[in-house]
Structures are given as C-alpha cells and as structure tokens.
C-alpha cells in the first residue's frame, strides 16, 4: 500500500464504510452525501477565509487602479505598492489556492475509494480498520459482498455513467446537469461587477489601438467568461464519471453555494448595521445642530436685556 493510500484512500474508505454500516437502510448514496457534508463542514474555516480574501480583493480594486495610474508604467513600483496594500489589508493573493490544494487530493482519493467499493466490494475486508469491521452490517458484507447496496435511495445505480456503453442513464445525467448548474451559481456569487454591456473583446480592441488596459477590468471580464466555461466542462466530464463521483460533485457544489450564501448574507447584514448606525449618527448630529441654533437666539436676548 502506498503512502497516498495510507494517508488518504484508506481513511476516506473507512469513513464511508463506517457511515454505510451505521445509518438505517445502509444506502451507499446517502453515505456519500453525508461524507461530502462532513468534508465541506471540516473545510469551513478554510472556505470562510477564502471567501473573506475574495471579498477584500474585490473591495480594494479601486485602490489597485489608483496604484496602477500613479505608477506611470513603472512595474517595479506598482508591484511594491500593491504588496504594501495587500499587507495593510491582510490579503494573501494566493489564499484561494489553499482550498484547491485540499479538495483535489480528496477528490482523487475518493475516485480510488469509489472504484474499490463499487467494482470490488470484497475490498471492504481488506481496507477496513479492525475497529470498524466489527459493525454487524459490515460483517455481513464481508461474508457476502453481493449484498452491498451501491445505489442512491435504492433507485439510482451509482456504478453506472450518465453516458456510457449502454446509452444515456437519465437519473445520473440529471444529477450531472444539476452539479454544473450549482457550480455556475457558486461562481456567480463571487464574481466581481463589470460595467454593463462591456465585453472582453472591447477591452482588447482598445488595447490594440494604444489605450492602456485596466487589468482589474480584464480580470473581472475573464472571470465572468470562465463562470460560463467551467460548468460546461464539469457537465462534459461528469457525464463520463462514475455515478458516485457525480453525486459527490453535486453535493459539494450545493453545500458550497449554501456556505457562500451564509458568509455573504452575514456581510450584507453587517453593512446594513453600519449604514443604520451611520444614519443614526447623522440624525443625532442634525438634532444637535437644531438645538444649538434654537438656543442661540435665546442667549442673545438674555444678553440684550442685561
């Protein structure tokens, strides 16, 4: 067994098998859904940090634009000022890579786990930890691998592909389309705003005519373009993946959309509270001015009497 198998494949295998052996009905699809939720929940601190970094990067775009203008084409000066701004705002430009570094090995390991379980259920005896193998349901599977339920709700076969040798398997294709749609929503939640009607080709045409290109605008336009491309690629790849992996992609995207919604909603509430607080301070200041202006004539009258 390789180091990768020992550190990732076997632990993930045992978590899935443990969930399968513990839940009522012993449904592999439900086990996979619960596993995915557990993984995304464990990643919550990293997800939250990445989202906060993304939002800060969006907020400082006007300042980055000013730095670019003030640098006058001096790339060294521009890079220095940008790094100073990043340090001041606590931004790590490469912070979003961390989540990808964590998710990619998990997905690769899960791919191996799904193959081990669905193609060779007899591997349950080989890969299961002794502590977990004592579960009554797992003992039954070990003695008779054919009773392993490799489906979702006992209806959708997770060993098949959406598009395979036997044609289109519509239940999985619908899940694959759902995964692509959720990924699009996930991307749109964090996309930077761009000027309405502005297109990437317009910016590139302006650059070719000699106009200085705004890199932040180009990045925003590219991000919007990629938000359409990635879901299409996801659908194209998911159509030929094992059904269990397609289900994993669907649930991962669904939980990600929920997590991002929670963080973004919290920020919106904080902004509203700050706005209300600011309005209250302005109102108090105006009331104070009125009180002062009303008391001023009274003081003048008192002085005149004296």
N, C-alpha and C positions, 0 to 999 in steps of 0.2 A: 504494500500500500504506500503511495507517495505521500509527501508532506502535505500537498494540497488536499488529498483525500482525508488525511488525518485531521487537518485543521478546519476544513470547511465541509467537504462532502459528507463525511460520517456524522458530524454534529447535526447538520441540516436533515440528513436522513433520519436520525434518531428523534429529532423534534417532530418531524412529520409523522413518523410511525407511532410515536407516543400519543400525539393528538388523535390519530386514527384509532388507536386502541382504546382511547379514553372516552371519546364522545359517543353518545347514543346513536345507533344506526351504523356506525363505522363506515362513514362515507368519505372516500378519498378527496372528492371535490371540496367538501365542507372543510376537511382537514387543511387543504391547501389555502382556502380562503382565510381560515383562522391563522395559519402560519404567516401569510402575507401581511395581515393586520398586525401581528406581533412584530414582524420585521420593521414595518413602517413606523410603528409606535416606538420601537427601540431607537430608530433613527431620528426621532422627533427633535432632540436638541440640535443635531446637525442640520436638519431641514429648516428649523426656525432660524438658525444662524445664517444659513444660505439666503433665506428669504429677506432677512434684515439687511444683509450685504447688498442684495439686488436692489432693494428699495433705496438704500443710501446712495448707491451708484446712480440711480435714476434722478435723485434729488440734486446731486452735485453736477449734473450735466451742464447747467448754465455757467457754473464756476469753471468747469473744464473748458467751456467755449471761450470764456474770458481769458483764461491762461493761454489758449492757442492764439488768440488775437494779440495779446500783449507780448508773446514771444517773438513775433515778427519772423516766423520761419526758422528760428533757432531751435532745432530739435533737442539739443542737449539741455538748454534752458527750460524748454517745455516739459521734458521728462522729469527734470529736477523739481519744478513747481508742482507737477502732478503728484509726484511721490510725497511731497510735503503735505499736499492737500489730503491724500489718502491716509497719511499718518495722523493728521489732525482730526479727521473724521472716523478713524478706526476702521478703515476699509482695507480689505485684502482683495486685490483684483482677481486673484486666482482661488478665492474661497469656495466658489461653486464647484471646483474640481473635486473637492473632498467627498461630496455626496456621490459623485460618479465613481470615484475610486472604491467606495464601499459597496455600491449597488452592483457594479459589473462582476466582481468575483462571486457575489451571492447568486447572481443570475446564471453564471457559468456552472457553479456548483449545483444549483437547482436543476439545470439541464441534465447533469450527470445523475442526480438523485432520481429524477423522473424516469430516466431510462432504466436505472437499476430496479425501480419498483414496478413499473408497468410492463417492461419487457421480460424481466426475470424476477418474479415475486419470491423465488427461492432465496434471493439475496438477503431477504429480511433476517433470516437466521444468521447469515454471515456478518452483516454490518451492524446489527442491533446490539447495543450495550447490554450486558448481563442484567443490570438493574431494571431495564425497560422490557426485556424479553419475558419477564415474569407475568406481564399482563395476560389475562385469560384469552382475550381475543387474538393476541399475537401468537400465543401458544398454538391456537387453532390454525392460524395462517401458516405457521412454520410447519406443522404436521400435514397441512393440506393447502398449498399455495393457491390452488384454483379458486378458493372461496374469497380471495381478496377483491374488494369492491372498487375497481378502478374507474369510477364514474362520478358524475355530479348529480346528486339527488336521485341516484339510481336510474337516471334517464339519459344523460349525455355522456357518451363514451369519450373519456379523456385520453385514450391511447391513439385515437384517430387524428387526422389532419382535416382542416377546413376544406382544403383542396388536395386530394390525394388520388391514388390509383383507382379508387372506386368512385370517383366523381366528387361532387360538392357535398360536404356534410353541413347542412344549413345551420344547425344549432351552434356549431363552432364558428362558422363564418359570421353569424350574428354577433357572437362574443368578440370576434376579431374586429369587426366594424365598430362595436362599442368601445373597445380599447383604443382604436385610432381616434374616435370622436372625443373621448375623455382626454387623450393626450393633447388634442387641439385646444380644448378648454383650459387645460393645465398651462399650456404655453401662452394663451391669450391673457390669462390672469396677470402675468408678469411682464407683458410686452410694453416697452416704452411708447409714449404717444408720439405720433408723427403728424405733420401738417396735412390736413385733409386734401386729398387729390394729388398729393406729392408722391411720385414714383421713383424707384431706384434709377431707371433709365434717364429720368430728367436730370438727376444729380450728376450722373456720369457724363451726360451730354454737356452740362455746364462746365464740368472739369475739363473736358476735351477742348472747350472753347477758351480756356485760360483762367476761368474763375476758380478761386481757392475752394477746395472741398471741405465741408464740415463733417469731420469724422464721426461725431456723435449722431448726426442725422443719417449718415450712411449705415452705421451700426444698427440704428433703430429700424431703418428700412429693410436691412438684411435680416434682422430678427423677425420682422413681420413676414418676410418671404419664407423663411425657414419654418415658421409656425404652420405653414401650409404643406411644406415638403415632408417634414418628419412624420406626421400622421399617415401620409400616403405610403411612406417607406415602412412604417410599422404595420400597416394593413398588408402590404406585399409580403413582408417577412412572416407575419403571424399566420398567414394563410397556409404556410407550409411547415409550421412548427407543430409539435405535439400539443394536443388539446390542453393538457395540464399547464404548459407554459403560456398558452394564450390566456387561460384563466388567470394565471399569475399576473400577466401584463395588465389585464382588465382591472383586477382588484387593486394593483399597485397604483394605477392611474386614478382610480376612483378615490382611494384614500389620500393621494397627493392633492387632488382637487379640494377635498374636504379640509386638509391641513392648511393649504394655502388660503382658503376662504376664511378660516378661523383667524389666521395671522393678519390678513388684510382687513377683516372686519374690526379687529381689535385696534388696528392703526387708525381706521376711519373714526371709530368711537373716540379715540384719544384726540384726534384732530378736531372733532366736534366739541369735545370738552374744552380744549384750548380756545376754540373760537368763541364758545359761550362765555368763558372766563374773560376773554379779551373784551367782548361786548359789555360784560358787567362792569369791567374797569372803566371803559369809555363812558358808560352811563353814569357811574359814580362821579367821574371827573366833571361831566356836564352838570350834574346836580350840584356839585360843589361850586362850580362857576356861577350858577344861578343864585345860590345862597349868598355868595360873596358880592355879586352885583346888586342884589336886593338890599344887603346890609350897608353897602357903601353910601347911598343917599341918606340913610338914617343917621350915619356918623357925621355927614356934612351938616345936616340940620342941627344936630346937637352942638356942633362947633359954632354955628352961626348964632344960636341962642346965647352961648356964652359970650 
